[in-house]
Amino acid sequence: MKTKYTFEDWLNVKVVLKTTKGIFDEVSEENKVSFEDFDEIEVVKIKEKQKSIFNELLDKKYNDLKSEFLLKLENSKLPQSLIQREYNSIQSLFKNKFSCINNIYVSPIKGDNKSYDAWYYLSMINHFQNCKVAGIVNDFSEIPSPNSRFYLNNLVPPEVMLSAYLKMFNLVARMISLKKPVVSKQKDDRIIEQIIEKNEEKPLVRQLSPEEARFFVGIEAYDFFIKCKNGIKNRGKIRKNNIDEFQSPLELNKYSGIFHFMMSKKLIFEKTNHSSFLKYLIEKHDAIIPKNQSKFPHSYSDSDKEKIELWYGVDFGK
């Protein structure tokens, strides 16, 4: 009967599993074995250890990649461009778009320095296709013993590297979709947010929201309106925190003047209804009715009217 190997044999690299990639000379050919060469209880021990190693290596590799990326981001003059480049680079890896040059696979993204030996790159692609696309459950059988020479020079199994890139991809994708990361209790998220806010690039093109597009003929018209609005606010004062002594920085009569001026300059659509525009000012820009104005457009809701009546004693029944 063939001798059964033990967990300790695998741990001490007396034997190596054939499922392990990238190890060709640690043991003789006869000591390259399969799980069938172990008793079932020994297999359980090995797989538990392999899973533990995988998770530990994944956490470390992801943190290393993230720290390196954050350092580049902090020093970059074009952080949003760097984020987009990292996104494109990892996406190219997932789509198997790297170019093979002399048995080395290199990133097709300009300025990106990712490159891998052919066996390593193809193992990452295989892992992505099997576990992330086809839904095959990872059994961690590719993970070498922690005492293997494989780990010299900080090399990690390609399956770990691919999984770390998946986590990085999720990070940069979130940063792109939100322009800056979600604020959370995680320290890393706060660090990223601070870096992005510090170096945030102004978008080259900004579009009007659907609400803004109802009234303003373009982004320049809206920006002109905001400039006028801020000019009014900066001249206003609040004394004793009393709303009745608010010096009209946000009163509708001021906004009404802006409206008519912008209408005359064709910066607001001609079909724009004055009452609808004033309602928009109330809802979106916190405009208020002057104290001496007793009439108000009937298009406002009862809750709007009640708030205004409370502030100024205006009777809408007049």
PEMOJO-V108507 format. One record per pair of residues at least 24 apart in sequence whose ideal C-beta (glycine too) atoms are under 8 Angstrom apart, sorted by the first residue. I is the first residue (numbers start at 1). GAP is how many residues later the second one is. If there is no record, write none. Layout:
BEGIN
i,gap
I,GAP
I,GAP
END
This chain:
BEGIN
i,gap
2,35
4,33
4,34
4,35
4,38
5,28
5,32
5,33
5,37
6,32
6,33
6,36
7,31
7,35
7,38
7,39
7,42
10,28
10,32
10,36
10,135
11,38
11,134
11,135
11,136
12,133
12,135
13,132
13,134
13,135
13,136
16,128
16,129
16,132
17,29
17,124
17,127
19,122
19,123
20,121
20,122
20,123
20,124
20,128
20,130
21,98
21,102
21,121
21,136
21,137
22,97
22,98
22,101
22,128
22,133
22,135
22,136
23,121
23,125
23,126
23,127
26,122
26,123
26,124
35,106
47,92
47,93
47,94
49,97
50,90
50,91
50,93
51,89
51,92
53,87
53,90
53,93
54,84
54,86
54,89
54,103
54,105
54,106
57,99
57,100
57,103
58,102
58,105
58,106
58,109
61,95
61,99
61,100
61,103
62,102
62,105
62,106
65,99
65,100
65,103
66,102
66,105
66,122
69,99
69,103
70,118
70,121
70,122
70,125
73,119
73,122
73,123
73,126
74,121
74,124
74,125
76,123
77,122
78,123
79,116
79,117
79,120
79,121
79,122
80,99
80,120
80,121
81,120
83,89
83,92
83,93
84,92
85,24
85,26
85,27
86,26
86,82
86,86
87,82
87,85
87,86
87,89
89,25
90,75
90,78
90,79
90,82
91,78
93,31
93,32
93,69
93,72
94,34
94,38
94,71
94,75
96,29
116,42
120,38
120,41
121,37
123,34
123,35
123,36
124,34
124,35
124,37
124,38
124,41
127,31
127,32
127,35
127,36
128,34
131,28
132,30
132,34
211,69
211,73
214,55
214,58
214,62
214,66
215,53
215,54
215,57
215,62
215,65
216,51
216,52
216,53
217,49
217,50
217,51
217,52
221,41
221,46
221,47
224,38
224,43
225,33
225,37
225,42
228,30
229,26
229,29
229,56
232,26
243,68
244,47
244,67
244,68
246,42
248,42
250,35
250,36
250,37
250,38
251,36
251,37
251,38
251,39
252,26
252,29
252,30
252,35
252,36
252,37
252,38
252,41
253,37
253,40
255,26
255,30
255,32
275,24
279,25
289,25
294,24
END
